[in-house]
């Protein structure tokens, strides 16, 4: 089996010759055009002769990771999965045990795959941001939404979409740190059960029971888009609605949100330098909370009346 997926604005070709992973969901958008393949991902049977270097890994719960000689290694301990990415040759090898494949392990593989794509395909100029984004076709600009997992990025995207926007990115956004412009591949929104209930969504597809469902929304794949504003998602709060922030003062906050992606492209000082350059190109930053005023606040922000 062979198929092309779009991750950020990069195309990854999946080679699964033994048909080990049975995809009954699209965790990433299938590439519309396969003229350009940026990386190859090979799904292989786990074997005892996998050559794993020792002494380089840091334990992060049930995920062990490390980088050596331009290769990123991820070991999903409880899923019996090893992922090795070769930055030089732009190849990702995923080793799995045939009897360990289920909807949970597939979900874990594809969540981890995002970091590996960021590692081998992005550099100090073209950054892979953990972000959602929507596109305003009337002004041809994007709103970028940052935040920790569960902070409400998808909810804010959905509010924008109710105001006529199109989804530019659900989880990974490509940004040029020199120009501050962004690129995305559209796709679907991947949301929690809480989201489904809060917005009373009737039509959705479960992609990981109890964790994620997919809903189809108006979307667009487009590159080199100017940012209208950046929103920091802060979760639910009835005490706060929004805050307008000083861009310069938010450099460290944004870096902390993004460092797990950016540190794969270089050392901390280099990443901070690039993030500071990126910050220079951000016109406005809003901290947004989810409550009964969010829809109104998003509307006011779009027409320039959020002050």
C-alpha positions as CSV (number, residue, x, y, z in Angstrom):
1,X,0.0,0.0,0.0
2,X,1.3,3.5,-0.8
3,X,-0.4,6.8,-0.2
4,X,0.6,10.5,0.2
5,X,-0.3,12.6,3.3
6,X,0.0,16.3,3.7
7,X,1.5,17.4,7.0
8,X,1.8,21.1,7.4
9,X,2.5,22.0,3.8
10,X,4.8,19.0,3.2
11,X,3.9,15.8,1.4
12,X,5.0,12.5,3.0
13,X,4.7,9.3,1.0
14,X,3.8,6.4,3.2
15,X,5.1,3.0,2.0
16,X,3.3,0.1,3.8
17,X,4.2,-3.0,1.7
18,X,3.0,-5.4,4.3
19,X,-0.3,-3.5,4.9
20,X,0.5,-3.3,8.6
21,X,-1.4,-0.1,9.3
22,X,-5.1,-0.2,8.2
23,X,-6.1,3.4,8.0
24,X,-9.8,3.8,8.6
25,X,-9.4,7.5,9.3
26,X,-7.5,10.4,7.8
27,X,-5.5,11.8,10.6
28,X,-3.7,14.0,8.1
29,X,-5.1,15.2,4.8
30,X,-4.4,13.1,1.7
31,X,-2.3,15.1,-0.6
32,X,-4.2,16.5,-3.6
33,X,-1.2,16.6,-5.8
34,X,1.7,14.1,-5.5
35,X,4.0,15.9,-7.9
36,X,6.3,16.8,-5.1
37,X,7.2,14.3,-2.4
38,X,9.2,15.9,0.5
39,X,9.9,12.7,2.5
40,X,9.4,9.0,2.5
41,X,8.0,7.0,5.4
42,X,8.4,3.3,5.5
43,X,6.3,1.1,7.7
44,X,8.2,-2.0,8.6
45,X,7.9,-5.1,10.9
46,X,9.7,-4.8,14.2
47,X,12.7,-7.1,14.4
48,X,15.5,-7.7,16.9
49,X,18.2,-6.5,14.6
50,X,17.1,-2.8,14.7
51,X,20.3,-1.0,15.5
52,X,19.5,1.5,18.2
53,X,22.3,3.6,19.7
54,X,22.6,3.5,23.5
55,X,22.9,6.3,26.1
56,X,21.2,9.1,24.1
57,X,17.6,8.9,25.1
58,X,15.6,10.9,27.6
59,X,12.6,9.3,29.1
60,X,9.4,11.3,28.8
61,X,6.7,9.1,30.4
62,X,6.0,6.4,27.9
63,X,7.9,8.1,25.1
64,X,11.7,7.8,24.8
65,X,13.5,10.2,22.4
66,X,16.9,11.2,21.4
67,X,18.9,12.6,18.5
68,X,22.3,11.4,17.3
69,X,24.1,11.7,13.9
70,X,21.3,13.6,12.3
71,X,18.7,10.9,13.3
72,X,15.8,11.4,15.6
73,X,14.7,8.3,17.5
74,X,11.3,7.8,19.2
75,X,10.4,4.7,21.1
76,X,6.7,4.4,22.1
77,X,7.3,2.0,25.0
78,X,3.7,0.8,25.6
79,X,2.9,0.6,21.9
80,X,5.9,-1.5,20.8
81,X,6.8,1.1,18.1
82,X,10.2,2.6,17.1
83,X,10.4,5.6,14.8
84,X,13.7,6.6,13.2
85,X,14.1,9.7,11.0
86,X,17.1,10.4,8.8
87,X,17.4,14.2,8.4
88,X,20.0,13.9,5.6
89,X,18.1,11.5,3.4
90,X,14.6,12.7,4.4
91,X,13.5,9.2,5.3
92,X,11.3,8.1,8.2
93,X,11.3,4.4,9.2
94,X,8.5,3.2,11.5
95,X,9.0,-0.3,13.0
96,X,5.9,-1.9,14.5
97,X,4.9,-5.3,15.8
98,X,2.0,-6.8,13.7
99,X,0.0,-7.9,16.7
100,X,0.3,-4.5,18.5
101,X,-1.5,-2.5,15.8
102,X,-4.8,-1.1,16.9
103,X,-6.6,2.2,16.8
104,X,-4.6,3.5,19.8
105,X,-1.2,2.5,18.4
106,X,-2.0,4.0,15.0
107,X,-3.1,7.3,16.7
108,X,0.2,7.3,18.7
109,X,2.2,6.7,15.5
110,X,0.6,9.6,13.7
111,X,0.9,12.0,16.6
112,X,4.6,11.2,16.9
113,X,5.0,11.4,13.1
114,X,4.3,15.1,13.2
115,X,7.5,15.8,15.2
116,X,9.5,13.6,12.9
117,X,8.3,15.5,9.8
118,X,9.2,18.8,11.6
119,X,12.6,17.4,12.4
120,X,13.6,16.3,8.9
121,X,11.8,18.9,6.7
122,X,12.0,22.2,8.5
123,X,15.0,24.4,9.2
124,X,15.9,27.6,11.0
125,X,14.0,29.7,8.5
126,X,11.0,27.5,7.7
127,X,9.5,26.6,11.1
128,X,6.9,24.0,11.9
129,X,4.6,25.6,14.5
130,X,2.2,23.8,16.8
131,X,-0.7,26.0,15.9
132,X,-4.1,26.3,14.3
133,X,-4.8,29.0,11.7
134,X,-7.8,30.4,9.7
135,X,-7.8,32.4,6.5
136,X,-9.8,35.5,5.9
137,X,-10.4,35.6,2.2
138,X,-11.8,39.2,2.2
139,X,-8.4,40.6,3.4
140,X,-6.2,37.7,2.3
141,X,-4.7,37.4,5.8
142,X,-4.5,34.7,8.5
143,X,-5.3,34.5,12.2
144,X,-2.8,32.2,13.9
145,X,-3.9,30.5,17.1
146,X,-1.3,29.2,19.6
147,X,-1.8,27.4,22.9
148,X,-1.2,24.3,24.9
149,X,-3.1,21.1,24.2
150,X,-6.6,21.4,25.4
151,X,-6.5,25.2,25.6
152,X,-9.1,25.8,23.0
153,X,-7.3,26.2,19.6
154,X,-9.9,24.2,17.8
155,X,-12.7,26.0,19.5
156,X,-11.4,29.4,18.5
157,X,-10.9,28.2,14.9
158,X,-14.5,27.0,14.9
159,X,-15.7,30.4,16.1
160,X,-13.8,32.1,13.2
161,X,-15.2,29.6,10.8
162,X,-18.7,30.6,11.9
163,X,-17.8,34.1,10.9
164,X,-17.0,32.9,7.3
165,X,-13.3,32.0,7.7
166,X,-11.6,28.9,6.2
167,X,-9.4,26.5,8.1
168,X,-5.7,26.9,7.1
169,X,-4.2,24.5,9.7
170,X,-5.6,22.4,12.5
171,X,-2.3,21.5,14.3
172,X,0.8,22.2,12.2
173,X,1.5,25.5,10.5
174,X,4.6,26.3,8.4
175,X,6.0,29.8,9.0
176,X,8.9,31.7,7.4
177,X,10.7,33.2,10.4
178,X,12.3,35.9,8.1
179,X,9.1,37.2,6.6
180,X,6.6,36.1,9.3
181,X,4.3,34.7,6.5
182,X,2.6,31.3,7.0
183,X,1.5,28.3,4.8
184,X,-1.0,25.6,5.5
185,X,-2.7,22.6,3.9
186,X,-6.3,23.1,5.2
187,X,-7.9,19.7,6.2
188,X,-10.3,18.9,8.9
189,X,-10.7,19.9,12.6
190,X,-9.7,17.2,15.1
191,X,-11.7,17.9,18.3
192,X,-12.5,16.4,21.7
193,X,-15.7,15.0,23.0
194,X,-16.2,18.2,25.0
195,X,-16.0,20.2,21.8
196,X,-18.6,17.9,20.2
197,X,-21.0,18.4,23.1
198,X,-20.4,22.1,23.6
199,X,-21.1,23.0,19.9
200,X,-23.7,20.3,19.5
201,X,-22.0,18.8,16.5
202,X,-24.2,16.3,14.8
203,X,-21.9,15.0,12.0
204,X,-18.4,13.8,13.0
205,X,-16.2,10.8,12.7
206,X,-14.4,9.2,15.7
207,X,-10.7,8.8,15.0
208,X,-9.6,7.8,18.5
209,X,-12.2,6.7,21.0
210,X,-12.4,9.1,23.9
211,X,-9.8,11.4,22.6
212,X,-10.4,12.8,19.1
213,X,-13.1,13.1,16.5
214,X,-12.9,14.7,13.1
215,X,-15.3,17.3,11.7
216,X,-15.3,18.6,8.2
217,X,-15.2,22.4,7.8
218,X,-14.5,24.9,5.0
219,X,-10.8,24.8,4.4
220,X,-8.1,26.1,2.2
221,X,-4.5,25.1,1.2
222,X,-2.5,28.2,0.5
223,X,1.0,29.5,1.0
224,X,2.9,32.7,1.9
225,X,0.1,34.4,3.8
226,X,0.5,37.6,5.9
227,X,-0.6,37.3,9.5
228,X,-3.4,39.6,10.7
229,X,-3.1,38.7,14.4
230,X,-1.9,36.0,16.7
231,X,-4.3,34.6,19.4
232,X,-3.1,32.8,22.5
233,X,-5.8,30.3,23.6
234,X,-6.1,30.2,27.4
235,X,-9.1,27.8,27.9
236,X,-12.4,28.6,29.6
237,X,-12.9,31.5,32.0
238,X,-16.0,33.5,32.9
239,X,-13.8,36.1,34.7
240,X,-11.8,37.0,31.6
241,X,-12.8,37.5,27.9
242,X,-9.6,38.7,26.2
243,X,-6.4,40.7,26.7
244,X,-4.5,42.7,24.2
245,X,-0.8,42.1,24.7
246,X,2.4,43.8,24.0
247,X,4.1,41.7,21.3
248,X,7.6,42.1,22.5
249,X,6.8,41.0,26.0
250,X,5.3,37.7,24.6
251,X,8.5,36.4,23.0
252,X,9.4,34.0,25.9
253,X,5.8,32.8,26.2
254,X,5.6,31.9,22.5
255,X,9.0,30.3,22.6
256,X,8.0,28.1,25.5
257,X,4.9,27.0,23.6
258,X,6.9,26.1,20.5
259,X,10.3,24.9,21.8
260,X,9.6,21.1,21.4
261,X,9.1,21.7,17.7
262,X,11.9,24.3,17.2
263,X,14.6,22.6,19.2
264,X,14.8,19.9,16.5
265,X,16.3,22.4,14.1
266,X,19.1,23.7,16.3
267,X,20.3,24.8,19.7
268,X,18.2,26.9,22.0
269,X,20.0,30.2,21.3
270,X,19.5,29.8,17.5
271,X,15.8,29.0,18.0
272,X,15.3,32.0,20.2
273,X,17.0,34.2,17.7
274,X,14.7,32.9,14.9
275,X,11.6,33.2,17.2
276,X,12.5,36.8,18.0
277,X,12.8,37.6,14.3
278,X,9.4,36.0,13.8
279,X,7.9,38.1,16.6
280,X,9.0,41.2,14.8
281,X,6.6,40.3,12.0
282,X,3.5,39.8,14.2
283,X,1.3,42.8,14.2
284,X,-1.0,42.1,17.2
285,X,-1.4,39.5,19.9
286,X,-4.6,38.7,21.8
287,X,-5.0,36.4,24.8
288,X,-8.4,34.7,24.3
289,X,-10.6,32.9,26.8
290,X,-13.6,30.7,26.0
291,X,-16.9,31.8,27.5
292,X,-20.4,33.1,26.4
293,X,-18.8,36.3,24.9
294,X,-16.3,34.5,22.7
295,X,-18.4,34.5,19.5
296,X,-19.0,38.3,19.9
297,X,-15.4,39.0,20.7
298,X,-14.2,37.1,17.6
299,X,-16.6,39.1,15.5
300,X,-15.4,42.4,17.0
301,X,-11.8,41.4,16.4
302,X,-12.4,40.6,12.7
303,X,-14.0,44.1,12.1
304,X,-11.3,45.8,14.2
305,X,-13.5,46.8,17.1
306,X,-11.9,44.7,19.8
307,X,-10.1,47.3,21.9
